[in-house]
Amino acid sequence: MPLGGSGGEHGYGEPAAARGGRDEEDPSRSPHPAPLPLLPGLAVIPMASEKEEKKPKDVRQEEDEVPAASFPEDALMEILSRVPCRPLCRFKCVSKEWLALCSYSHTRKMSLQTMSGFFYNDHGCRFHNLSGKGPPMVDPDLSFLRSSYKHFSVTQCSTSLLLCKCWKVPYPKQLGWNSLPKGKTEQFFEWPEADEFDYVVCNPATQEWTLLPPIELLDHLPLFRPGKYFLGFDAATPSRFVVFVPLNSSQTYGLSADMIYSSDTGGWTFTQHNDFSTYPISYLESTFLNNTMHFPTRYSVIVTVDMERKDWSEIKMPRGMTNEYGDVSIGKSQGRLFAWHIKDEGDYQLSIWVLENYDSGKWTLKCTVSCSKLFGRDCRKNYESYSMFAIHPECNLIFLTDNKEKTLSYDMDNQEVHIICATGDFLEGLPYTPSFVEWTSDGH
């Protein structure tokens, strides 16, 4: 799949427009060669001069046996723990000693992780690198599930964990473990076992997975039925996760009752709150932040559910932002809640707000930009449709698609646009950040 290169400061795709600048100084023109970089724990061994070569072999050997100064192991591990995953992998090429050091499980678990790409569906689960280059950094086949299941579907990604539906029988006309036929969009296959699946939470980086137990409702809740499953994971506490399931009934509409699963206890807990039964939530998305689930509603408020205290609350959306048609989205970045909306008129203006204070509900307008201009279109065309499907968890970088052929990123700080894909092969996906910390609870 031909994708863009790694242009720009962040290196996320190909720059939409070339930028001028000074050429880098040619090191070959410098009168003095650049010094070798000093790496922690490694001695710099210079090239042997003519005088050194004329020394007796036993003298040179005795000098070579003098141990080089190195960092204490604890200090070296602390330094490496602050190196992101990709540069840490490059360090493995320095020497056998560095290969062993960087492959050490504790070093890998403690190293800083950043967003590496997107999981997306294209007749099976796929992964698109954020850089747009090279093979997928994560195996989208999830082959560690194959011994127990014949087919799977990723329904949600919460930072580093995936929530999957898994079947023990193969999908009809399935071409492989993770490959479906590319038939017509209206083509359907009979599948009697379609409702016979398990919910599984897995970590693609460590290949750990946990089977969620079935929800067993109490006798006094005959009218309720489980709704959509929402996964919650926080990188600050990487050894645990939660799953939130709203309970629907024919008598109440909205968030009135729910089941919460905790990996700490391995079981479900029932909670009920009648004050929110009139708020229909969006079953398309949720945001897990500060151990709290956030759901946008059709009444211009965001309902929050604290997973530990089981407290329900609400946050008013920014002034002028209505969600009557369910077109407001929310997400998290740099530890704060964001909300955005695209006006379906004019030049499709995108407005992005950030919640500055939970107690006061104060929102600040972060950015407004024309989607048509970002995609290089000066005038409105029929059947145009733009979506902002993700925000980078660590910086002011957003990701948009025209839902036809082009996907791009936009830096809200310096207004730079980078093409991620222009072929229509990748239009949108679920942002993923790897985590190598193992779970403390029982799992596979």
Secondary structure, 3 states (H helix, E strand, C coil): CCCCCCCCCCCCCEECCCCCCCCCCCHHHCCCCCCCCCCCCCCCCCCCCHHHHHCCHHHHHHHHCCCCCCCCHHHHHHHHCCCEHHHHHHHCCCCHHHHHHHHCHHHHHHCECCCCEEEEECCCEEEEECCCCCCCCCCCCCHHHCCCCCEEEEEEEECCEEEEEEECCCCCCCCECCECCCCCCCCCCCCCCCCCEEEEEEECCCCEEEECCCCCCCCCCCCCEECCCEEECCCCCCCCCEEEEEEECCCCCCCCEEEEEECCCCEEEEEECHHHCCCCECCCCCEEECCEEEEEECCCEEEEEECCCCCEEEEECCCCCCCCCCCCEEEEECCEEEEEEECCCCCCEEEEEEEEECCCCEEEEEEEEEHHHHCCCCCCCCCCCCEEEEECCCCCEEEEECCCCCEEEEECCCCCEEEEECCCCCCCCEEECCCCCCCCCCCC
